[in-house]
């Protein structure tokens, strides 16, 4: 039996656990580490179908906001 862990899923769990902590309990280094973890997570999911779906939604939102401002 082979057990595999998707790194993106593992990072998503770590991000959720880190963000659940109270803001007052975080140090500046702790916040920097969270930002680095989120950036690595973004790089890992960017080439996937899920990442492309998120990109499409964000592009549509930006286009809608820019067109409503005209």
N, C-alpha and C positions, 0 to 999 in steps of 0.2 A: 504494500500500500504506500503510495506516494502522496504526501501532503504538500500542496503548493500554496503560497500566500502571494496574492497580487500586491505589489508594493504600493500602487495607487490607493487601493482599498485600505491598506494599513496606515498610510499617511492620512487618509480621510478620517479614520477613527482617531488618530493622534490629534488632528486639528480640532475635531469636535470636543475631545476631552480637554484640550488646552483652552479652548474658547469658553468652556463652561465655568472656568474659574473666575472668581471676582476680580475686577480690574484693579482694585486697591492692592491685591496680593501679588501683582506682577511687577517684576523689576524691569529696568530698561533692557537688560540682556535677555530676559525671558521674552519680551516683546519682539526683539530682533530675531531670536530663534524661531518664533512663531511665523514671522514674515518669511524667513528662509524656507521653512517647511512648506508654507503655502505656495511659494514660488516653485519649489521642486515639484509639488503636487500638480501645479498648472502645466509645467513642462511635460510631466508624465501623461496627463490626460489630453493634451492638445492634439496629438495625432490620432486619437481614437474617435470612433463614431459619436460617442457621448460628448467629447470635447468639441467636435465640429458642430454638433447640435446646439451647444451653448453659444458658440461663436455666431451661428446663424441667428439665434434669438437676440443676442446683443446687437448685431448689425441692424436687424429690423427695428429694435427699440431706438437706436441712435438715428436711423433714417426717419422714423416717425417723429421724433423730437425735433430734428432739424427742419423737417417740412412744416411742422406746426408753428415754428417760429417765423416763417415767411409771411 
